[in-house]
Amino acid sequence: SDILDLTEAQIDTGRVALAFGKEIYPHIDVDAYSRSIDVMVGDARAVLKRYSRQGDPESIIRALNTYYYKFYGIRYDNSPGARTKRQNFFLHNTLDTRQGNCLSIPMLYMAVAQRLGYPVYAVTAPDHSFVRFVDPRLKEQNIELSASAGYSPDEDYAFNLNISQKAIKNGAY
C-alpha cells in the first residue's frame, strides 16, 4: 500500500528507512534487509527474555541496550570524515557494518523496538538524534545511542545542543 495511506501505527520504521535508502542506493534489497531486522528482533527477544522483567520498561531498555551494544555490536563510526560520510546516514549501511551515526544508529534501534512492540520514537535536536521510550512509568525516557546507550535528560540536550527556550516553547524541539 502507499505509505501516505497508512496510520502512524501501521508504518514500519525499518522498511520506510530502507525504502528511502533505495532511492539513493538502488541496488539494495529492501526485503532482504528487512529480514535482517527480523533476525535482530528474534535475537533481541531472546536477550529480553533472559535479562528483562516482563512489562518493566526500565529493565526492557537495559536489556535492549545490552543486546544492541554487547551482543549485536553496534558502534558509532569515529573514523576521520565519519560525520560527512553519506552512507552513515542510511540504515542498510548500519546493518552491513554495525556502525553508523546519530541518525542511523537510533533508526535501527527504533526499527527493532517497534517490531518488538515497544513505544520507542525518534527525537531530533540540532545536529543530533536520539530515541525516547514513551511510558508514563518512566521518569527518564530518553535513550542516548551515539557513544553507548545511556540516559540524558532533556535539559542536558537543551544545554549541550544550544536549544533555546523559545524553540522548546514553540515546539521546534
Stockholm file with secondary structure:
# STOCKHOLM 1.0

chainA/1-173         SDILDLTEAQIDTGRVALAFGKEIYPHIDVDAYSRSIDVMVGDARAVLKRYSRQGDPESIIRALNTYYYKFYGIRYDNSPGARTKRQNFFLHNTLDTRQGNCLSIPMLYMAVAQRLGYPVYAVTAPDHSFVRFVDPRLKEQNIELSASAGYSPDEDYAFNLNISQKAIKNGAY
#=GR chainA/1-173 SS CCGGGSCGGGCCHHHHHHHHHHHHCTTCCHHHHHHHHHHHHHHHHHHHHHHCCTTCHHHHHHHHHIIIIIISCCEECCSTTGGGCGGGGSHHHHHHHSEECTTHHHHHHHHHHHHHTCCEEEEEETTEEEEEECCTTCSCCEEBCSSSSBCCCHHHHHHHTTCCHHHHHTTCC
#=GC SS_cons         CCGGGSCGGGCCHHHHHHHHHHHHCTTCCHHHHHHHHHHHHHHHHHHHHHHCCTTCHHHHHHHHHIIIIIISCCEECCSTTGGGCGGGGSHHHHHHHSEECTTHHHHHHHHHHHHHTCCEEEEEETTEEEEEECCTTCSCCEEBCSSSSBCCCHHHHHHHTTCCHHHHHTTCC
//
